[in-house]
């Protein structure tokens, strides 16, 4: 006796809905309020957000990968507890961002745009990622208060400043304490910033 094939509507009901997973990659060395602003906005756009903490060989590392992962997890735990939104997980990685995106099941990259300079650089990278990995990029514009905040600036202010209180408007309190500890220990990365400043002054 022949059976009637299921209708297309029943097949559609049986299919699992597509989950939109994005990764927000960066070195987060250190984490800033600007990063948290992008994460907050990204939670409203996707079903799940993966904060991918990586190594950037072109940057002088202040915090270890393990320290940065712990730092991001701690701050995001507070954000998730206070605000509704998508699930967030934090993972460390090494290697290419597109390879990590595939392993995480991501359909898009999330990137924050602070200014026109950021946009020019990010658009070129987005085109490359789409061509070589079929990975789309979603841009969110950072809040006005974070337009010129960067991890590099934070490290410079830590190395060159005597008082780290001004950093309280740029990074969470726990991060300020961690930066103060790195400065007190005479971390080599901060020493190299001082040396570069002194070398420039001599020239």
C-alpha positions in Angstrom: 0.0 0.0 0.0 1.5 3.3 -1.1 2.2 5.9 1.6 1.7 9.6 1.1 5.0 11.6 1.3 5.0 14.3 3.9 4.0 17.7 2.7 6.5 20.5 2.3 5.0 22.3 5.2 5.4 19.3 7.6 9.0 19.0 6.4 9.7 22.6 7.1 8.2 22.2 10.6 10.5 19.2 11.2 13.6 21.1 10.1 15.7 22.7 12.9 15.7 26.5 12.8 19.0 28.0 11.7 21.0 29.3 14.6 23.0 32.5 13.9 26.3 32.2 15.7 28.9 35.0 15.5 32.4 35.3 16.8 33.9 38.5 18.2 37.7 38.1 17.8 40.4 40.1 19.3 43.4 40.1 21.6 41.6 42.0 24.4 45.0 43.0 25.9 43.4 44.4 27.9 39.6 44.3 27.8 38.0 47.8 27.5 34.6 49.2 27.9 34.5 49.6 24.2 34.8 45.8 23.8 32.0 45.3 26.3 29.9 47.8 24.3 30.3 45.7 21.1 29.5 42.5 23.0 26.4 44.1 24.5 25.2 45.1 21.0 26.1 41.8 19.4 23.9 39.9 21.9 20.9 41.6 20.4 21.8 40.5 16.9 22.7 36.8 17.2 21.5 33.7 18.9 24.9 33.0 20.3 28.1 35.1 20.6 31.6 33.6 20.9 34.2 36.0 22.2 37.4 34.6 20.7 40.5 35.7 22.6 43.5 35.3 20.3 47.2 36.1 20.0 48.3 38.9 17.7 52.0 38.4 16.8 52.3 42.0 15.7 51.4 43.3 19.2 53.6 43.2 22.3 51.6 41.1 24.8 51.0 42.5 28.3 48.6 39.8 29.6 49.0 36.1 28.9 46.3 34.4 26.9 45.1 32.6 30.1 44.9 36.0 31.9 43.0 37.6 29.1 40.5 34.7 28.9 39.9 34.8 32.6 39.5 38.6 32.5 36.9 38.5 29.7 35.0 35.7 31.3 34.8 37.6 34.6 33.4 40.8 33.0 31.0 39.0 30.7 29.6 37.0 33.6 28.5 40.3 35.2 27.1 41.7 31.9 25.1 38.5 31.2 23.7 38.5 34.7 22.5 42.1 34.5 21.2 42.3 30.9 19.0 40.0 28.7 20.4 38.8 25.4 22.0 35.9 23.6 24.3 33.3 25.2 27.9 34.3 25.3 30.9 32.0 25.6 34.6 32.9 25.8 37.3 30.8 24.2 41.0 31.3 23.6 42.5 30.4 20.3 45.6 30.5 18.2 46.0 30.5 14.4 43.7 32.0 11.8 40.4 33.6 12.9 38.5 32.0 10.0 39.7 28.5 11.0 38.5 29.2 14.6 35.2 30.5 13.2 34.6 27.2 11.3 35.4 25.1 14.4 33.0 27.3 16.5 30.2 26.9 14.0 30.0 30.6 13.3 28.1 32.1 10.4 29.5 35.6 10.9 32.2 37.8 12.4 31.2 40.7 14.7 33.4 43.8 14.5 33.2 47.2 16.2 33.8 50.3 14.2 35.1 53.4 16.1 36.0 55.7 13.3 36.6 56.0 9.5 40.1 54.6 9.8 38.6 51.4 11.4 36.0 51.2 8.7 38.6 51.3 5.9 40.7 48.5 7.4 37.7 46.3 8.5 36.0 46.5 5.1 39.1 45.1 3.3 39.4 42.3 5.9 35.7 41.5 5.6 36.0 41.2 1.8 38.9 38.8 2.2 37.1 36.7 4.8 34.1 36.4 2.6 36.2 35.4 -0.4 38.4 32.8 1.2 36.1 31.4 3.9 32.5 32.4 2.9 32.3 34.2 6.2 30.2 37.4 6.5 31.0 40.3 8.8 28.6 42.3 10.8 29.7 45.8 11.9 28.4 47.7 14.8 29.3 51.3 15.5 30.9 51.8 18.9 29.4 54.3 21.3 30.6 57.9 21.1 32.4 57.6 24.4 34.6 54.8 23.0 35.5 56.3 19.7 39.2 56.6 20.5 39.6 54.0 23.2 42.0 51.1 22.2 44.0 48.5 24.1 47.2 50.0 22.7 46.2 53.4 24.2 45.5 51.8 27.5 49.0 50.2 27.6 50.6 53.5 26.7 48.8 55.3 29.5 49.7 52.6 31.9 53.4 52.7 31.0 53.7 56.5 30.9 51.3 57.7 33.5 52.0 58.0 37.2 48.3 57.9 38.2 46.0 55.2 36.6 42.8 56.7 37.9 41.9 58.2 34.4 41.7 54.6 33.1 38.6 54.1 35.1 36.5 55.6 32.3 38.0 53.2 29.8 38.3 49.8 31.5 36.5 48.0 34.3 37.8 48.3 37.9 39.3 44.8 37.9 41.2 45.6 34.8 42.6 48.8 36.3 43.8 46.7 39.3 45.4 44.2 36.9 47.2 47.0 35.0 48.4 48.5 38.3 49.9 45.1 39.2 51.6 44.8 35.9 53.1 48.3 36.2 54.3 47.6 39.8 56.0 44.4 38.6 57.9 46.3 35.9 56.4 44.2 33.0 58.8 44.2 30.0 56.0 45.2 27.6 55.5 48.4 29.5 59.3 48.9 29.7 59.5 48.8 26.0 56.9 51.5 25.6 59.0 53.7 28.0 62.1 52.9 26.0 60.5 53.8 22.7 59.3 57.1 24.2 62.8 57.9 25.5 64.4 57.0 22.1 62.0 59.2 20.3 62.8 62.1 22.6 66.5 61.7 21.9 66.0 61.9 18.1 
